[in-house]
């Protein structure tokens, strides 16, 4: 990550203001949708924008549960924890 940031500062200084460290998620019920690089740094429940787009294209809306998505929780066995 440091090498990539240094490259941007040296070769594309006008883009430096857009480079920020991705947030680290403490909550297990959060999913961060972000560009690929942040996924490698955070190592939490993170989806890249490409993965999100691919998943949304394949979702069968009729098969989704009718429950409120804010309240869906995984059992320990399902979450791998």
Helices and strands as residue ranges (DSSP letters): H 2-11, G 13-18, E 32-34, H 36-42, E 46-48, H 49-58, G 61-63, G 69-71, H 76-79
